[in-house]
């Protein structure tokens, strides 16, 4: 993942956590073609929010924290998922 995203080795922890997040949402033949997420939460996980590790993303600056002519967002890189929200 790091090589494909052309990222430095210092991002190995983020890459590992993202790989675990994705793996936990993949079906497994050992557990009746269900995934660990489905077993724990009793529902299928949504994959609509998933993105490619290292892709370009934009970070929104809240309206309260910017002036009228300030940019609404700044460029960034996708480095993983939040466990408690659908934010990246």
Phi and psi restraints in degrees (range 20) as a CNS / XPLOR table:
assign (resid 1 and name C) (resid 2 and name N)
       (resid 2 and name CA) (resid 2 and name C) 1.0 -63.6 20.0 2
assign (resid 2 and name N) (resid 2 and name CA)
       (resid 2 and name C) (resid 3 and name N) 1.0 -42.9 20.0 2
assign (resid 2 and name C) (resid 3 and name N)
       (resid 3 and name CA) (resid 3 and name C) 1.0 -63.7 20.0 2
assign (resid 3 and name N) (resid 3 and name CA)
       (resid 3 and name C) (resid 4 and name N) 1.0 -45.8 20.0 2
assign (resid 3 and name C) (resid 4 and name N)
       (resid 4 and name CA) (resid 4 and name C) 1.0 -62.4 20.0 2
assign (resid 4 and name N) (resid 4 and name CA)
       (resid 4 and name C) (resid 5 and name N) 1.0 -38.5 20.0 2
assign (resid 4 and name C) (resid 5 and name N)
       (resid 5 and name CA) (resid 5 and name C) 1.0 -83.6 20.0 2
assign (resid 5 and name N) (resid 5 and name CA)
       (resid 5 and name C) (resid 6 and name N) 1.0 -4.4 20.0 2
assign (resid 5 and name C) (resid 6 and name N)
       (resid 6 and name CA) (resid 6 and name C) 1.0 56.9 20.0 2
assign (resid 6 and name N) (resid 6 and name CA)
       (resid 6 and name C) (resid 7 and name N) 1.0 45.2 20.0 2
assign (resid 6 and name C) (resid 7 and name N)
       (resid 7 and name CA) (resid 7 and name C) 1.0 -108.7 20.0 2
assign (resid 7 and name N) (resid 7 and name CA)
       (resid 7 and name C) (resid 8 and name N) 1.0 156.0 20.0 2
assign (resid 7 and name C) (resid 8 and name N)
       (resid 8 and name CA) (resid 8 and name C) 1.0 -71.9 20.0 2
assign (resid 8 and name N) (resid 8 and name CA)
       (resid 8 and name C) (resid 9 and name N) 1.0 159.7 20.0 2
assign (resid 8 and name C) (resid 9 and name N)
       (resid 9 and name CA) (resid 9 and name C) 1.0 -64.0 20.0 2
assign (resid 9 and name N) (resid 9 and name CA)
       (resid 9 and name C) (resid 10 and name N) 1.0 -17.1 20.0 2
assign (resid 9 and name C) (resid 10 and name N)
       (resid 10 and name CA) (resid 10 and name C) 1.0 -66.2 20.0 2
assign (resid 10 and name N) (resid 10 and name CA)
       (resid 10 and name C) (resid 11 and name N) 1.0 -12.1 20.0 2
assign (resid 10 and name C) (resid 11 and name N)
       (resid 11 and name CA) (resid 11 and name C) 1.0 -97.3 20.0 2
assign (resid 11 and name N) (resid 11 and name CA)
       (resid 11 and name C) (resid 12 and name N) 1.0 17.2 20.0 2
assign (resid 11 and name C) (resid 12 and name N)
       (resid 12 and name CA) (resid 12 and name C) 1.0 -61.8 20.0 2
assign (resid 12 and name N) (resid 12 and name CA)
       (resid 12 and name C) (resid 13 and name N) 1.0 -36.3 20.0 2
assign (resid 12 and name C) (resid 13 and name N)
       (resid 13 and name CA) (resid 13 and name C) 1.0 -65.8 20.0 2
assign (resid 13 and name N) (resid 13 and name CA)
       (resid 13 and name C) (resid 14 and name N) 1.0 -42.6 20.0 2
assign (resid 13 and name C) (resid 14 and name N)
       (resid 14 and name CA) (resid 14 and name C) 1.0 -63.8 20.0 2
assign (resid 14 and name N) (resid 14 and name CA)
       (resid 14 and name C) (resid 15 and name N) 1.0 -40.9 20.0 2
assign (resid 14 and name C) (resid 15 and name N)
       (resid 15 and name CA) (resid 15 and name C) 1.0 -63.5 20.0 2
assign (resid 15 and name N) (resid 15 and name CA)
       (resid 15 and name C) (resid 16 and name N) 1.0 -42.4 20.0 2
assign (resid 15 and name C) (resid 16 and name N)
       (resid 16 and name CA) (resid 16 and name C) 1.0 -64.4 20.0 2
assign (resid 16 and name N) (resid 16 and name CA)
       (resid 16 and name C) (resid 17 and name N) 1.0 -44.9 20.0 2
assign (resid 16 and name C) (resid 17 and name N)
       (resid 17 and name CA) (resid 17 and name C) 1.0 -64.0 20.0 2
assign (resid 17 and name N) (resid 17 and name CA)
       (resid 17 and name C) (resid 18 and name N) 1.0 -37.8 20.0 2
assign (resid 17 and name C) (resid 18 and name N)
       (resid 18 and name CA) (resid 18 and name C) 1.0 -67.0 20.0 2
assign (resid 18 and name N) (resid 18 and name CA)
       (resid 18 and name C) (resid 19 and name N) 1.0 -41.3 20.0 2
assign (resid 18 and name C) (resid 19 and name N)
       (resid 19 and name CA) (resid 19 and name C) 1.0 -61.8 20.0 2
assign (resid 19 and name N) (resid 19 and name CA)
       (resid 19 and name C) (resid 20 and name N) 1.0 -41.3 20.0 2
assign (resid 19 and name C) (resid 20 and name N)
       (resid 20 and name CA) (resid 20 and name C) 1.0 -64.9 20.0 2
assign (resid 20 and name N) (resid 20 and name CA)
       (resid 20 and name C) (resid 21 and name N) 1.0 -43.9 20.0 2
assign (resid 20 and name C) (resid 21 and name N)
       (resid 21 and name CA) (resid 21 and name C) 1.0 -57.7 20.0 2
assign (resid 21 and name N) (resid 21 and name CA)
       (resid 21 and name C) (resid 22 and name N) 1.0 -46.5 20.0 2
assign (resid 21 and name C) (resid 22 and name N)
       (resid 22 and name CA) (resid 22 and name C) 1.0 -67.8 20.0 2
assign (resid 22 and name N) (resid 22 and name CA)
       (resid 22 and name C) (resid 23 and name N) 1.0 -45.1 20.0 2
assign (resid 22 and name C) (resid 23 and name N)
       (resid 23 and name CA) (resid 23 and name C) 1.0 -59.5 20.0 2
assign (resid 23 and name N) (resid 23 and name CA)
       (resid 23 and name C) (resid 24 and name N) 1.0 -37.3 20.0 2
assign (resid 23 and name C) (resid 24 and name N)
       (resid 24 and name CA) (resid 24 and name C) 1.0 -69.0 20.0 2
assign (resid 24 and name N) (resid 24 and name CA)
       (resid 24 and name C) (resid 25 and name N) 1.0 -9.8 20.0 2
assign (resid 24 and name C) (resid 25 and name N)
       (resid 25 and name CA) (resid 25 and name C) 1.0 -108.6 20.0 2
assign (resid 25 and name N) (resid 25 and name CA)
       (resid 25 and name C) (resid 26 and name N) 1.0 4.3 20.0 2
assign (resid 25 and name C) (resid 26 and name N)
       (resid 26 and name CA) (resid 26 and name C) 1.0 -94.5 20.0 2
assign (resid 26 and name N) (resid 26 and name CA)
       (resid 26 and name C) (resid 27 and name N) 1.0 140.6 20.0 2
assign (resid 26 and name C) (resid 27 and name N)
       (resid 27 and name CA) (resid 27 and name C) 1.0 -68.3 20.0 2
assign (resid 27 and name N) (resid 27 and name CA)
       (resid 27 and name C) (resid 28 and name N) 1.0 149.3 20.0 2
assign (resid 27 and name C) (resid 28 and name N)
       (resid 28 and name CA) (resid 28 and name C) 1.0 -125.5 20.0 2
assign (resid 28 and name N) (resid 28 and name CA)
       (resid 28 and name C) (resid 29 and name N) 1.0 130.9 20.0 2
assign (resid 28 and name C) (resid 29 and name N)
       (resid 29 and name CA) (resid 29 and name C) 1.0 -65.8 20.0 2
assign (resid 29 and name N) (resid 29 and name CA)
       (resid 29 and name C) (resid 30 and name N) 1.0 -22.0 20.0 2
assign (resid 29 and name C) (resid 30 and name N)
       (resid 30 and name CA) (resid 30 and name C) 1.0 -72.5 20.0 2
assign (resid 30 and name N) (resid 30 and name CA)
       (resid 30 and name C) (resid 31 and name N) 1.0 -21.8 20.0 2
assign (resid 30 and name C) (resid 31 and name N)
       (resid 31 and name CA) (resid 31 and name C) 1.0 -122.1 20.0 2
assign (resid 31 and name N) (resid 31 and name CA)
       (resid 31 and name C) (resid 32 and name N) 1.0 51.3 20.0 2
assign (resid 31 and name C) (resid 32 and name N)
       (resid 32 and name CA) (resid 32 and name C) 1.0 56.8 20.0 2
assign (resid 32 and name N) (resid 32 and name CA)
       (resid 32 and name C) (resid 33 and name N) 1.0 39.8 20.0 2
assign (resid 32 and name C) (resid 33 and name N)
       (resid 33 and name CA) (resid 33 and name C) 1.0 57.3 20.0 2
assign (resid 33 and name N) (resid 33 and name CA)
       (resid 33 and name C) (resid 34 and name N) 1.0 28.8 20.0 2
assign (resid 33 and name C) (resid 34 and name N)
       (resid 34 and name CA) (resid 34 and name C) 1.0 -102.7 20.0 2
assign (resid 34 and name N) (resid 34 and name CA)
       (resid 34 and name C) (resid 35 and name N) 1.0 172.0 20.0 2
assign (resid 34 and name C) (resid 35 and name N)
       (resid 35 and name CA) (resid 35 and name C) 1.0 -116.1 20.0 2
assign (resid 35 and name N) (resid 35 and name CA)
       (resid 35 and name C) (resid 36 and name N) 1.0 161.0 20.0 2
assign (resid 35 and name C) (resid 36 and name N)
       (resid 36 and name CA) (resid 36 and name C) 1.0 -55.6 20.0 2
assign (resid 36 and name N) (resid 36 and name CA)
       (resid 36 and name C) (resid 37 and name N) 1.0 -38.2 20.0 2
assign (resid 36 and name C) (resid 37 and name N)
       (resid 37 and name CA) (resid 37 and name C) 1.0 -59.1 20.0 2
assign (resid 37 and name N) (resid 37 and name CA)
       (resid 37 and name C) (resid 38 and name N) 1.0 -45.7 20.0 2
assign (resid 37 and name C) (resid 38 and name N)
       (resid 38 and name CA) (resid 38 and name C) 1.0 -63.3 20.0 2
assign (resid 38 and name N) (resid 38 and name CA)
       (resid 38 and name C) (resid 39 and name N) 1.0 -37.6 20.0 2
assign (resid 38 and name C) (resid 39 and name N)
       (resid 39 and name CA) (resid 39 and name C) 1.0 -69.2 20.0 2
assign (resid 39 and name N) (resid 39 and name CA)
       (resid 39 and name C) (resid 40 and name N) 1.0 -43.1 20.0 2
assign (resid 39 and name C) (resid 40 and name N)
       (resid 40 and name CA) (resid 40 and name C) 1.0 -71.5 20.0 2
assign (resid 40 and name N) (resid 40 and name CA)
       (resid 40 and name C) (resid 41 and name N) 1.0 -47.9 20.0 2
assign (resid 40 and name C) (resid 41 and name N)
       (resid 41 and name CA) (resid 41 and name C) 1.0 -97.6 20.0 2
assign (resid 41 and name N) (resid 41 and name CA)
       (resid 41 and name C) (resid 42 and name N) 1.0 -2.8 20.0 2
assign (resid 41 and name C) (resid 42 and name N)
       (resid 42 and name CA) (resid 42 and name C) 1.0 59.9 20.0 2
assign (resid 42 and name N) (resid 42 and name CA)
       (resid 42 and name C) (resid 43 and name N) 1.0 27.5 20.0 2
assign (resid 42 and name C) (resid 43 and name N)
       (resid 43 and name CA) (resid 43 and name C) 1.0 -152.4 20.0 2
assign (resid 43 and name N) (resid 43 and name CA)
       (resid 43 and name C) (resid 44 and name N) 1.0 155.5 20.0 2
assign (resid 43 and name C) (resid 44 and name N)
       (resid 44 and name CA) (resid 44 and name C) 1.0 -74.9 20.0 2
assign (resid 44 and name N) (resid 44 and name CA)
       (resid 44 and name C) (resid 45 and name N) 1.0 140.1 20.0 2
assign (resid 44 and name C) (resid 45 and name N)
       (resid 45 and name CA) (resid 45 and name C) 1.0 -75.6 20.0 2
assign (resid 45 and name N) (resid 45 and name CA)
       (resid 45 and name C) (resid 46 and name N) 1.0 147.5 20.0 2
assign (resid 45 and name C) (resid 46 and name N)
       (resid 46 and name CA) (resid 46 and name C) 1.0 -81.7 20.0 2
assign (resid 46 and name N) (resid 46 and name CA)
       (resid 46 and name C) (resid 47 and name N) 1.0 139.3 20.0 2
assign (resid 46 and name C) (resid 47 and name N)
       (resid 47 and name CA) (resid 47 and name C) 1.0 -115.4 20.0 2
assign (resid 47 and name N) (resid 47 and name CA)
       (resid 47 and name C) (resid 48 and name N) 1.0 9.1 20.0 2
assign (resid 47 and name C) (resid 48 and name N)
       (resid 48 and name CA) (resid 48 and name C) 1.0 -62.0 20.0 2
assign (resid 48 and name N) (resid 48 and name CA)
       (resid 48 and name C) (resid 49 and name N) 1.0 -29.8 20.0 2
assign (resid 48 and name C) (resid 49 and name N)
       (resid 49 and name CA) (resid 49 and name C) 1.0 -87.1 20.0 2
assign (resid 49 and name N) (resid 49 and name CA)
       (resid 49 and name C) (resid 50 and name N) 1.0 -4.6 20.0 2
assign (resid 49 and name C) (resid 50 and name N)
       (resid 50 and name CA) (resid 50 and name C) 1.0 -73.2 20.0 2
assign (resid 50 and name N) (resid 50 and name CA)
       (resid 50 and name C) (resid 51 and name N) 1.0 141.7 20.0 2
assign (resid 50 and name C) (resid 51 and name N)
       (resid 51 and name CA) (resid 51 and name C) 1.0 -133.5 20.0 2
assign (resid 51 and name N) (resid 51 and name CA)
       (resid 51 and name C) (resid 52 and name N) 1.0 167.9 20.0 2
assign (resid 51 and name C) (resid 52 and name N)
       (resid 52 and name CA) (resid 52 and name C) 1.0 -79.5 20.0 2
assign (resid 52 and name N) (resid 52 and name CA)
       (resid 52 and name C) (resid 53 and name N) 1.0 129.3 20.0 2
assign (resid 52 and name C) (resid 53 and name N)
       (resid 53 and name CA) (resid 53 and name C) 1.0 -57.4 20.0 2
assign (resid 53 and name N) (resid 53 and name CA)
       (resid 53 and name C) (resid 54 and name N) 1.0 129.3 20.0 2
assign (resid 53 and name C) (resid 54 and name N)
       (resid 54 and name CA) (resid 54 and name C) 1.0 88.2 20.0 2
assign (resid 54 and name N) (resid 54 and name CA)
       (resid 54 and name C) (resid 55 and name N) 1.0 -0.1 20.0 2
assign (resid 54 and name C) (resid 55 and name N)
       (resid 55 and name CA) (resid 55 and name C) 1.0 -72.5 20.0 2
assign (resid 55 and name N) (resid 55 and name CA)
       (resid 55 and name C) (resid 56 and name N) 1.0 160.3 20.0 2
assign (resid 55 and name C) (resid 56 and name N)
       (resid 56 and name CA) (resid 56 and name C) 1.0 -71.0 20.0 2
assign (resid 56 and name N) (resid 56 and name CA)
       (resid 56 and name C) (resid 57 and name N) 1.0 139.8 20.0 2
assign (resid 56 and name C) (resid 57 and name N)
       (resid 57 and name CA) (resid 57 and name C) 1.0 -142.3 20.0 2
assign (resid 57 and name N) (resid 57 and name CA)
       (resid 57 and name C) (resid 58 and name N) 1.0 169.7 20.0 2
assign (resid 57 and name C) (resid 58 and name N)
       (resid 58 and name CA) (resid 58 and name C) 1.0 -123.8 20.0 2
assign (resid 58 and name N) (resid 58 and name CA)
       (resid 58 and name C) (resid 59 and name N) 1.0 134.2 20.0 2
assign (resid 58 and name C) (resid 59 and name N)
       (resid 59 and name CA) (resid 59 and name C) 1.0 -102.4 20.0 2
assign (resid 59 and name N) (resid 59 and name CA)
       (resid 59 and name C) (resid 60 and name N) 1.0 114.7 20.0 2
assign (resid 59 and name C) (resid 60 and name N)
       (resid 60 and name CA) (resid 60 and name C) 1.0 -73.4 20.0 2
assign (resid 60 and name N) (resid 60 and name CA)
       (resid 60 and name C) (resid 61 and name N) 1.0 131.4 20.0 2
assign (resid 60 and name C) (resid 61 and name N)
       (resid 61 and name CA) (resid 61 and name C) 1.0 -93.4 20.0 2
assign (resid 61 and name N) (resid 61 and name CA)
       (resid 61 and name C) (resid 62 and name N) 1.0 121.7 20.0 2
assign (resid 61 and name C) (resid 62 and name N)
       (resid 62 and name CA) (resid 62 and name C) 1.0 -56.7 20.0 2
assign (resid 62 and name N) (resid 62 and name CA)
       (resid 62 and name C) (resid 63 and name N) 1.0 146.8 20.0 2
assign (resid 62 and name C) (resid 63 and name N)
       (resid 63 and name CA) (resid 63 and name C) 1.0 -54.8 20.0 2
assign (resid 63 and name N) (resid 63 and name CA)
       (resid 63 and name C) (resid 64 and name N) 1.0 -37.1 20.0 2
assign (resid 63 and name C) (resid 64 and name N)
       (resid 64 and name CA) (resid 64 and name C) 1.0 -67.5 20.0 2
assign (resid 64 and name N) (resid 64 and name CA)
       (resid 64 and name C) (resid 65 and name N) 1.0 -20.7 20.0 2
assign (resid 64 and name C) (resid 65 and name N)
       (resid 65 and name CA) (resid 65 and name C) 1.0 -105.2 20.0 2
assign (resid 65 and name N) (resid 65 and name CA)
       (resid 65 and name C) (resid 66 and name N) 1.0 12.8 20.0 2
assign (resid 65 and name C) (resid 66 and name N)
       (resid 66 and name CA) (resid 66 and name C) 1.0 -134.2 20.0 2
assign (resid 66 and name N) (resid 66 and name CA)
       (resid 66 and name C) (resid 67 and name N) 1.0 152.2 20.0 2
assign (resid 66 and name C) (resid 67 and name N)
       (resid 67 and name CA) (resid 67 and name C) 1.0 -84.9 20.0 2
assign (resid 67 and name N) (resid 67 and name CA)
       (resid 67 and name C) (resid 68 and name N) 1.0 171.0 20.0 2
assign (resid 67 and name C) (resid 68 and name N)
       (resid 68 and name CA) (resid 68 and name C) 1.0 -53.3 20.0 2
assign (resid 68 and name N) (resid 68 and name CA)
       (resid 68 and name C) (resid 69 and name N) 1.0 -43.7 20.0 2
assign (resid 68 and name C) (resid 69 and name N)
       (resid 69 and name CA) (resid 69 and name C) 1.0 -99.7 20.0 2
assign (resid 69 and name N) (resid 69 and name CA)
       (resid 69 and name C) (resid 70 and name N) 1.0 6.2 20.0 2
assign (resid 69 and name C) (resid 70 and name N)
       (resid 70 and name CA) (resid 70 and name C) 1.0 -72.4 20.0 2
assign (resid 70 and name N) (resid 70 and name CA)
       (resid 70 and name C) (resid 71 and name N) 1.0 151.7 20.0 2
assign (resid 70 and name C) (resid 71 and name N)
       (resid 71 and name CA) (resid 71 and name C) 1.0 -64.0 20.0 2
assign (resid 71 and name N) (resid 71 and name CA)
       (resid 71 and name C) (resid 72 and name N) 1.0 146.9 20.0 2
assign (resid 71 and name C) (resid 72 and name N)
       (resid 72 and name CA) (resid 72 and name C) 1.0 -77.2 20.0 2
assign (resid 72 and name N) (resid 72 and name CA)
       (resid 72 and name C) (resid 73 and name N) 1.0 -21.7 20.0 2
assign (resid 72 and name C) (resid 73 and name N)
       (resid 73 and name CA) (resid 73 and name C) 1.0 -150.7 20.0 2
assign (resid 73 and name N) (resid 73 and name CA)
       (resid 73 and name C) (resid 74 and name N) 1.0 164.3 20.0 2
assign (resid 73 and name C) (resid 74 and name N)
       (resid 74 and name CA) (resid 74 and name C) 1.0 -130.0 20.0 2
assign (resid 74 and name N) (resid 74 and name CA)
       (resid 74 and name C) (resid 75 and name N) 1.0 153.5 20.0 2
assign (resid 74 and name C) (resid 75 and name N)
       (resid 75 and name CA) (resid 75 and name C) 1.0 -73.4 20.0 2
assign (resid 75 and name N) (resid 75 and name CA)
       (resid 75 and name C) (resid 76 and name N) 1.0 148.9 20.0 2
assign (resid 75 and name C) (resid 76 and name N)
       (resid 76 and name CA) (resid 76 and name C) 1.0 -155.7 20.0 2
assign (resid 76 and name N) (resid 76 and name CA)
       (resid 76 and name C) (resid 77 and name N) 1.0 -174.0 20.0 2
assign (resid 76 and name C) (resid 77 and name N)
       (resid 77 and name CA) (resid 77 and name C) 1.0 -120.2 20.0 2
assign (resid 77 and name N) (resid 77 and name CA)
       (resid 77 and name C) (resid 78 and name N) 1.0 141.5 20.0 2
assign (resid 77 and name C) (resid 78 and name N)
       (resid 78 and name CA) (resid 78 and name C) 1.0 -77.0 20.0 2
assign (resid 78 and name N) (resid 78 and name CA)
       (resid 78 and name C) (resid 79 and name N) 1.0 121.2 20.0 2
assign (resid 78 and name C) (resid 79 and name N)
       (resid 79 and name CA) (resid 79 and name C) 1.0 -121.5 20.0 2
assign (resid 79 and name N) (resid 79 and name CA)
       (resid 79 and name C) (resid 80 and name N) 1.0 2.6 20.0 2
assign (resid 79 and name C) (resid 80 and name N)
       (resid 80 and name CA) (resid 80 and name C) 1.0 152.8 20.0 2
assign (resid 80 and name N) (resid 80 and name CA)
       (resid 80 and name C) (resid 81 and name N) 1.0 -176.3 20.0 2
assign (resid 80 and name C) (resid 81 and name N)
       (resid 81 and name CA) (resid 81 and name C) 1.0 -113.0 20.0 2
assign (resid 81 and name N) (resid 81 and name CA)
       (resid 81 and name C) (resid 82 and name N) 1.0 154.5 20.0 2
assign (resid 81 and name C) (resid 82 and name N)
       (resid 82 and name CA) (resid 82 and name C) 1.0 -90.6 20.0 2
assign (resid 82 and name N) (resid 82 and name CA)
       (resid 82 and name C) (resid 83 and name N) 1.0 137.2 20.0 2
assign (resid 82 and name C) (resid 83 and name N)
       (resid 83 and name CA) (resid 83 and name C) 1.0 -74.4 20.0 2
assign (resid 83 and name N) (resid 83 and name CA)
       (resid 83 and name C) (resid 84 and name N) 1.0 -27.9 20.0 2
assign (resid 83 and name C) (resid 84 and name N)
       (resid 84 and name CA) (resid 84 and name C) 1.0 -100.0 20.0 2
assign (resid 84 and name N) (resid 84 and name CA)
       (resid 84 and name C) (resid 85 and name N) 1.0 -3.4 20.0 2
assign (resid 84 and name C) (resid 85 and name N)
       (resid 85 and name CA) (resid 85 and name C) 1.0 -148.4 20.0 2
assign (resid 85 and name N) (resid 85 and name CA)
       (resid 85 and name C) (resid 86 and name N) 1.0 174.3 20.0 2
assign (resid 85 and name C) (resid 86 and name N)
       (resid 86 and name CA) (resid 86 and name C) 1.0 -90.4 20.0 2
assign (resid 86 and name N) (resid 86 and name CA)
       (resid 86 and name C) (resid 87 and name N) 1.0 6.7 20.0 2
assign (resid 86 and name C) (resid 87 and name N)
       (resid 87 and name CA) (resid 87 and name C) 1.0 -72.5 20.0 2
assign (resid 87 and name N) (resid 87 and name CA)
       (resid 87 and name C) (resid 88 and name N) 1.0 157.0 20.0 2
